Each structure stands twice: as C-alpha cells, then as structure tokens.
Amino acid sequence: MEFGARDDHFDVLVVGAGVVGLSVALHLANPRLRVGLLERHSGAGRETSSRNSGVIHAGIYYPSDSLKARLCIEGRERLYHWCGTQHVPYQQCGKWIVATSETQIGPLRQLMERGQKNGAGALQWVQQAEFLTREPDLNALAAVWSPESGVVDAETFVQTLRLQAERAEVAIGWCTELVDLSQDSQGWSLRLRAADGNESSLHASVVVNAAGLHADDLALRAGYDIDGLGWRQRLVRGDYYSLQGSTPRPRCALVYPVPEPSLEGLGVHLTRDLGGRWLAGPDTTDIDEIDYRVGSNKAEAFAASLRAWLPEISASELRADYAGIRPRLVGPANASRDFVISLESEGFLHLGGIESPGLTASLAIGAHAAQMVEASGLMS
C-alpha cells in the first residue's frame, strides 16, 4: 500500500526501511492497525542493511545478559527459517575463530565459554594438528569451530521483507523525509517532505525510530535528551578489500581472528560471499559525516592482519572494494554497548545503536519491538 490522501493518521509510523524498520512494520501489521513506513531513499535497505559482510552470527561475542546475545540467538533461528521459506540465498557454512599466539589461547577459551552460555550452538575446540588437517593453507595454534554461523544474501533478504510488508498492507512512503515531529493530542504530529519538495503532515499514535545512522538525530528532534539517555551515536566506517590473485584460500567461507582488546570490532576477517568473492574487512574508523569512499592505502595493513593466519597473502592481492557505516553508541573506548530498544511513555519507540549483529537479529528485534508496542496500550 502506498501513501495517499487518506493516510492522515496511523496507529504506528515506522521511520526507516532498513532490515530493522521493515521487520518492525511487518511484525506489527494486522487488520486492526494502520501501520506506515517512511523512507527517505527510493528503496529499502540503502544504508547499513546493504553495506555489510552478510554474516549470520551464531551469538558468541556478546555479554550473556544482553539484548545483543538474546536477540542474536533468536534472530539467527528466525533468519534461517525465513531464508528457507522465502527463498533467500544463504549458506550455513560455519566459521573459524583462530588463535595465532599463546596470548590468544585464553581469550579464545573465554569466547567459547561465553558462546556456549549464550546458546551459540555446538562450538568445538580444535587443536592445531586437527585444524591444519582441515585448513592446510592456514596457520593457528588452536581454533573454535562455530557450526551455526553462515552467510546470507542481504539484498535479497531486504527485498523479501519489503515484499511481505507490502503484502501485509503496510503503507510505505518512499523518497519521503521526516522534517519535523512534535507531540499533540493524538500522539505525534509529523511534517513530511517528498522528493519534489512538497510538504504534507500526518499524525501517529506511536512513532518507531528505526532511522539507523540517524536515529539519535531523530530522537533529538523529538525532544529527547540523547546524552542523558545514552542514545547519542557516533559513525564508524568499515572498509572492505577484495582478494585477487591465486593466494591459497581457506576451505571455510568465514575465518575470524581472536578480537584484540585494544581494538574495536571483531578484527579484519575473511568472508566468501555467495557469489564466491572473497572479502577482507572491515576495519574501524571514526568519521564525522557519512562518506562511503574506501580508503585506498590500507592494503598493507589488511595484509599484515591476515598474514598471521593466512601466511601467503600479500598487499598486491588486495583491492579496495566498498565501505559500510555503523551507528555505534557513544561510550568509553572499546566498551561493549548493548542495543537500545526503549518505548517512552509518549509513544516513541527508540531503536539505537543497532550495529552488528543487527542483520542477524533483525527479525527478533522486530518481534520484540512489536510486542512492546502492542502491550503498551498506547494505540487503544
């Protein structure tokens, strides 16, 4: 259903048509509710959702009492089921996490124990001799095998979510920017601007902020103290390089290092996408504004990171490919920040800091957010 003149009031209006916004709208869609979805771009998933490695995470890395852990585990199972029923290309290929020094053995064991506690599947500790039998072109003192990890075609996943939302009668306003919003007697009054510059207004009982990279800005415009609430985000760009040439490749499609405590992220890793292309990345770089240009001088740094366990790789075999940007919540350096999923009494559901494992968790996030809205009584 497209936006039209009759769409002057919605029970729920979702802002942002990435995987999370689409999932929330789809989980809320039912004949009793008028659900709308606003997207400033001309299509779905044009930012964070489409600029990632497409990895389906098992749930290893996140604190056991966190939303990230719980929703990753639930989302992983929902995503595999969705791929099977909606014909989304995917591969449950498994993943290696490799330790290449004695100092990494302890942290790798801790990772495995955390993953087991979280419910990340039948993780296996693999000693060096067995690892080299299974991966003769790699190098590691020990490794953890994660059989529940995989790769999904993120673009197809996004489009199936969009199609199902449309079939469920979610009204979608493409190329529509939310200019301003304020509280009123009906919940929220919103002013919109279409691509041709024409402005219009509507009302919504509940606004769902799934604006991704712009979620903190939207919350600020809605009148919330984003610093006091811990909602402020910073932009972190991750560059990806593709592998060229004939360097031996891993047999497994996913190989990750043990994360270094001094670095943000999971470290530069290797991913083979469903088309057979090998990608290295991402790294992490704080940026002040959205800029998807890939740093062209990182080949040697990437090669040095990979060489610890892929010894024959050289910088000449790496080519700058693409970049993604993640919304990371502001906080102490290297501190783990959980997803923010907060329903305020005014009928504003804020989804902040939805970075990795956001793609894996998206269907669970949508179900969780929909349950919060439905239980709130704000639409009665």
C-alpha positions in Angstrom: 0.0 0.0 0.0 1.4 3.4 -0.9 0.9 6.6 1.0 -2.1 8.6 -0.1 -4.5 11.3 0.8 -6.4 9.0 3.3 -3.2 8.4 5.3 -3.6 11.3 7.7 -3.4 9.1 10.8 -1.5 5.9 11.6 -1.6 3.8 14.7 2.1 3.2 14.2 4.5 5.0 11.9 8.0 3.4 11.5 10.8 5.7 10.3 13.5 3.9 8.3 13.1 1.0 5.9 16.3 -0.9 6.7 16.0 -4.6 7.9 15.0 -3.5 11.4 12.4 -1.0 10.3 10.9 -3.4 7.8 10.9 -6.2 10.4 9.1 -4.0 13.0 6.5 -2.8 10.5 5.9 -6.4 9.3 5.5 -7.8 12.8 3.0 -5.0 13.7 1.0 -5.4 10.5 -2.5 -6.7 11.1 -6.1 -5.7 10.0 -6.7 -3.9 13.3 -3.9 -1.4 12.9 -2.9 1.2 10.3 0.9 0.8 10.0 3.0 3.2 7.9 6.7 3.2 7.0 8.7 6.2 5.9 11.9 6.0 4.0 13.9 9.0 2.6 15.6 6.8 0.0 13.9 5.4 -3.1 14.3 1.8 -1.9 14.7 -0.4 1.1 18.0 -1.1 3.0 20.1 1.5 1.2 22.5 2.2 4.1 23.6 -0.1 6.9 21.5 -3.1 5.8 23.1 -3.4 2.4 26.7 -2.4 3.3 27.9 -5.3 5.5 29.5 -8.7 5.1 26.2 -10.6 5.2 27.4 -12.8 8.0 24.8 -14.7 10.1 26.2 -14.6 13.6 25.9 -17.5 16.0 25.8 -15.4 19.2 29.4 -15.8 20.5 30.7 -12.4 21.2 28.0 -10.6 23.3 27.6 -10.4 27.1 25.2 -13.2 28.2 22.7 -10.9 29.8 22.5 -8.5 26.8 19.8 -7.9 24.2 22.5 -8.5 21.6 23.1 -12.0 22.8 19.4 -12.9 23.3 18.1 -11.3 20.1 21.1 -12.7 18.0 20.3 -16.2 19.1 16.6 -15.9 18.4 17.2 -13.9 15.3 19.6 -16.4 13.9 17.0 -19.2 14.1 14.3 -16.9 12.6 16.6 -15.8 9.8 17.5 -19.4 8.8 13.8 -20.2 8.8 13.0 -17.1 6.8 15.6 -17.9 4.2 14.2 -21.4 3.8 10.6 -20.3 3.4 11.2 -17.1 1.4 13.8 -18.5 -1.0 16.6 -16.1 0.2 20.1 -17.5 -0.8 22.1 -18.4 2.2 24.7 -20.9 3.4 25.2 -22.3 6.9 28.9 -22.7 6.3 30.2 -22.5 9.8 33.1 -20.2 11.0 36.6 -20.5 12.4 37.9 -18.2 15.1 41.6 -18.7 15.2 44.3 -18.1 17.8 47.8 -17.5 16.4 49.7 -16.8 19.5 49.9 -18.2 23.0 48.5 -15.0 24.4 45.3 -15.5 22.4 44.5 -19.0 23.7 43.0 -17.8 27.0 40.7 -15.2 25.3 39.7 -17.8 22.7 38.6 -20.2 25.5 36.7 -17.3 27.2 34.9 -16.6 23.9 33.9 -20.2 23.5 32.6 -20.4 27.1 30.6 -17.2 26.6 29.2 -18.6 23.3 28.2 -21.8 25.0 26.5 -19.9 27.8 24.6 -17.7 25.2 23.3 -20.7 23.2 25.6 -20.2 20.2 25.4 -23.9 19.2 27.7 -26.8 19.4 31.0 -24.9 19.5 34.1 -27.1 19.1 37.6 -26.5 20.4 40.1 -27.7 17.7 43.8 -28.2 18.4 46.5 -27.2 16.0 47.0 -30.6 14.4 43.3 -31.1 13.6 43.0 -27.5 12.4 45.8 -27.9 9.9 44.3 -31.1 8.6 41.0 -29.2 8.0 42.7 -26.0 6.8 46.1 -26.8 5.4 46.7 -23.4 3.9 46.1 -21.5 7.2 48.0 -21.2 10.4 46.7 -21.4 14.0 47.7 -22.8 17.4 44.1 -23.5 18.2 40.7 -22.6 16.8 37.0 -22.6 17.7 34.5 -24.1 15.1 31.1 -22.4 15.1 28.7 -24.6 13.0 25.7 -22.2 13.4 27.4 -19.3 11.6 26.6 -18.6 8.0 26.3 -16.1 5.1 23.1 -14.6 3.7 22.3 -12.6 0.6 21.5 -9.4 2.5 20.0 -7.6 -0.5 17.6 -10.4 -1.3 16.7 -10.6 2.4 15.8 -6.9 2.4 13.7 -7.2 -0.7 11.7 -10.2 0.7 11.0 -8.2 3.9 9.8 -5.3 1.7 7.6 -7.5 -0.4 6.0 -9.1 2.7 5.4 -5.8 4.3 3.6 -4.5 1.2 1.5 -7.7 1.1 0.6 -7.1 4.7 -0.8 -3.7 3.7 1.9 -1.6 5.3 1.7 1.9 3.7 5.2 2.8 2.5 6.3 6.3 1.7 9.4 6.2 -0.4 11.6 9.3 -1.0 9.8 10.9 1.9 11.8 12.8 4.5 10.6 13.4 8.1 11.2 17.1 8.5 9.8 17.7 12.0 7.7 16.0 14.7 6.1 17.1 17.9 3.7 15.7 20.5 0.0 16.6 20.2 -3.4 15.3 21.5 -3.3 12.4 19.0 0.2 11.3 19.8 2.6 12.7 17.3 2.3 15.3 14.6 4.7 14.8 11.7 5.7 17.1 8.9 7.0 15.3 5.7 8.7 16.4 2.6 8.5 14.5 -0.7 11.3 14.3 -3.3 9.6 17.1 -5.3 9.7 19.4 -2.3 6.0 19.2 -1.5 5.3 19.1 2.2 2.4 17.3 4.0 1.5 16.3 7.5 0.1 13.3 9.4 -0.5 12.0 12.9 0.6 8.8 14.5 -0.2 7.3 17.9 3.2 5.7 18.1 6.4 6.6 16.3 9.1 3.9 15.9 12.5 5.3 15.4 14.4 2.8 13.2 16.4 5.5 11.4 19.7 3.7 11.9 22.6 6.1 11.3 20.2 9.0 12.0 18.3 7.6 15.0 19.9 9.9 17.6 19.2 12.9 15.4 15.5 11.9 15.1 15.3 11.4 18.9 16.8 14.8 19.5 14.3 16.4 17.1 11.5 14.6 19.0 12.7 16.4 22.2 14.7 13.7 24.0 17.9 14.3 25.9 20.0 11.9 23.9 23.1 12.4 26.1 21.2 11.9 29.3 19.5 8.8 28.0 22.8 7.4 26.5 21.3 7.5 23.0 24.0 9.6 21.2 25.7 7.7 18.3 28.9 8.0 16.5 29.6 6.9 13.0 32.1 4.2 12.4 33.1 3.3 8.9 34.4 -0.1 8.0 36.3 -0.7 4.7 36.3 -3.9 2.8 39.0 -5.1 0.4 38.5 -7.9 -2.1 41.1 -10.7 -2.6 42.6 -11.0 -6.1 45.3 -13.4 -7.5 46.0 -17.0 -6.6 46.9 -17.0 -2.9 45.5 -20.1 -1.3 42.1 -19.6 0.3 40.5 -21.1 3.4 38.2 -24.1 2.8 35.7 -22.5 5.1 33.9 -19.3 4.0 34.4 -17.5 7.3 37.6 -17.1 9.2 37.9 -14.6 12.1 40.8 -13.7 14.4 40.5 -13.5 18.2 39.4 -9.9 18.8 42.1 -7.7 20.2 41.1 -5.9 23.4 42.8 -2.7 22.3 40.8 -2.6 19.0 37.1 -2.0 18.3 35.2 -4.6 16.3 36.0 -8.2 15.7 39.2 -7.7 13.7 39.8 -7.9 10.0 38.4 -11.2 8.9 37.7 -13.1 5.6 34.3 -13.8 4.2 33.4 -15.6 1.0 30.1 -14.3 -0.3 27.5 -16.5 -2.1 29.0 -15.5 -5.4 32.4 -16.8 -4.5 34.1 -13.4 -4.0 36.5 -13.2 -1.0 36.4 -10.0 1.1 38.7 -8.9 3.9 37.4 -6.5 6.5 36.0 -4.5 8.0 38.4 -2.3 9.9 37.0 0.6 12.1 37.4 4.3 11.5 35.5 7.1 13.3 34.1 9.6 10.9 32.2 12.9 11.3 29.9 12.6 8.3 28.5 9.9 6.1 31.2 9.1 3.5 31.3 5.7 1.7 34.7 6.3 -0.1 37.0 3.4 0.7 40.5 4.2 2.0 42.8 3.3 -0.9 46.0 3.0 1.2 45.1 0.1 3.6 46.2 -2.9 1.6 49.4 -3.4 3.5 47.7 -3.0 6.9 45.0 -5.5 5.9 47.6 -8.0 4.6 49.5 -7.7 7.8 46.4 -8.6 9.8 45.5 -11.5 7.6 49.1 -12.8 7.4 49.0 -14.0 11.0 46.8 -16.9 9.8 46.9 -16.7 6.0 50.7 -16.6 5.7 51.0 -16.3 1.9 48.8 -13.2 1.5 50.4 -10.0 0.1 49.2 -6.5 -0.2 49.4 -6.7 -4.0 46.5 -9.1 -3.9 44.1 -6.8 -2.1 41.9 -4.2 -3.8 39.7 -1.5 -2.2 36.1 -2.6 -2.7 33.3 -0.9 -0.6 32.6 0.5 2.8 29.8 0.3 5.4 29.0 2.6 8.2 27.7 1.5 11.6 25.8 3.5 14.3 27.8 2.9 17.5 26.6 4.3 20.8 28.9 6.8 22.4 30.7 5.5 25.5 34.1 4.6 26.9 36.6 3.4 24.3 36.2 -0.3 23.5 33.3 -0.7 25.9 30.6 -3.1 24.9 27.3 -1.2 24.4 24.0 -3.0 24.1 21.2 -2.3 21.7 18.8 0.3 22.9 15.1 -0.7 22.5 13.2 1.8 24.6 9.5 2.6 24.5 8.9 6.0 26.0 5.5 6.9 27.6 4.8 9.5 24.9 4.6 6.7 22.3 8.2 7.0 20.9 10.0 3.7 20.4 13.7 4.3 20.1 15.9 1.7 18.4 19.5 2.9 18.8 23.0 1.5 18.3 21.7 -1.2 16.0 25.1 -2.4 14.6 26.3 -5.9 14.4 24.6 -8.4 14.9 21.7 -6.2 13.8 21.2 -8.1 10.5 21.2 -11.5 12.2 18.9 -10.2 15.0 16.6 -8.1 12.8 13.6 -10.5 12.8 13.9 -10.9 16.5 14.2 -7.2 17.1 11.1 -6.7 15.0 9.1 -9.2 17.0 10.4 -7.8 20.3 9.6 -4.2 19.4 6.1 -5.1 18.1 5.4 -6.9 21.4 6.4 -3.8 23.3 4.1 -1.6 21.3 1.2 -4.0 21.4 1.5 -4.4 25.2 1.8 -0.7 25.9 -1.9 0.3 25.4 -0.8 3.4 23.5 -2.9 2.6 20.5 -6.2 1.8 22.4 
